[in-house]
Every structure is written in structure tokens, then in C-alpha cells.
Amino acid sequence: MAKKEKLDPETAALIEWCTQVEGFLVAGGATLPQAQEHIEENVEWFTDMFYDGLTPEEAAKAALK
């Protein structure tokens, strides 16, 4: 079995934040695969929003515009 790589706290926080954004995108009408694909395709934009201090809900609202 492969050794699990430990994530630094900042990366772990970003992943958790994106997971929360997914939930808001799904609540806004996207399917889970659509939400995941959108985040993956726009990862730099979402990362910027994370570092700009937006909440997951604010980021999802921006994405749904």
C-alpha cells in the first residue's frame, strides 16, 4: 500500500474550502460532477478567492453568476 502523503495545513484548508464550495454549487443547481469539474477547470481563480478571504458561499455565488 502506498504511503499517504501529509498535506501542509494551508493545502488541507484549501481542499476543505473547495469541498465546501462544491456543496454550495450543488445547492445552486449543479450536479456534483459538474461542480468538481468547474473547480478543477478554474482552480487558480478559486485559489485566489480562498486567499482573498472569501467564504465558500461567496465563492460559489461568484461562480454561479
C-alpha positions as a printed Julia matrix, in Angstrom:
65×3 Matrix{Float64}:
   0.0    0.0     0.0
   1.31   3.47   -0.89
   2.38   5.75    1.89
  -0.06   8.6     2.47
   1.49  11.98    1.9
   0.86  14.5     4.68
  -0.55  17.78    3.47
   0.59  21.03    4.92
  -2.16  22.82    6.9
  -2.63  25.51    4.24
  -3.2   22.97    1.45
  -5.54  20.96    3.66
  -7.53  24.14    4.41
  -7.78  24.95    0.7
  -9.04  21.45   -0.11
 -11.63  21.64    2.68
 -12.7   25.09    1.44
 -13.13  23.76   -2.12
 -15.18  20.86   -0.78
 -17.48  23.37    0.89
 -17.7   25.4    -2.34
 -18.78  22.19   -4.11
 -21.66  21.87   -1.69
 -22.87  25.4    -2.41
 -22.55  24.84   -6.17
 -24.66  21.69   -5.86
 -27.2   23.57   -3.76
 -27.28  26.15   -6.56
 -28.27  23.52   -9.12
 -25.05  21.9   -10.35
 -24.5   18.17  -10.14
 -21.56  17.04   -8.03
 -19.51  16.07  -11.12
 -20.27  19.47  -12.7
 -19.22  21.28   -9.52
 -16.0   19.29   -9.27
 -15.17  19.85  -12.93
 -15.82  23.58  -12.64
 -13.5   23.88   -9.65
 -10.8   21.79  -11.37
 -11.02  23.87  -14.56
 -10.85  27.13  -12.62
  -8.53  26.1    -9.79
  -6.41  29.27   -9.98
  -9.47  31.5    -9.74
 -10.84  29.56   -6.77
  -7.42  29.54   -5.1
  -7.28  33.32   -5.46
 -10.72  33.63   -3.87
  -9.58  31.41   -0.99
  -6.53  33.61   -0.35
  -8.65  36.76   -0.77
 -10.69  35.54    2.2
 -13.99  34.78    0.5
 -16.23  32.29    2.22
 -17.12  29.13    0.31
 -20.65  30.51   -0.13
 -19.35  33.81   -1.57
 -17.09  31.91   -3.98
 -19.95  29.69   -5.13
 -22.19  32.73   -5.69
 -19.44  34.31   -7.81
 -19.12  31.09   -9.8
 -22.86  30.83  -10.37
 -23.15  34.34  -11.85
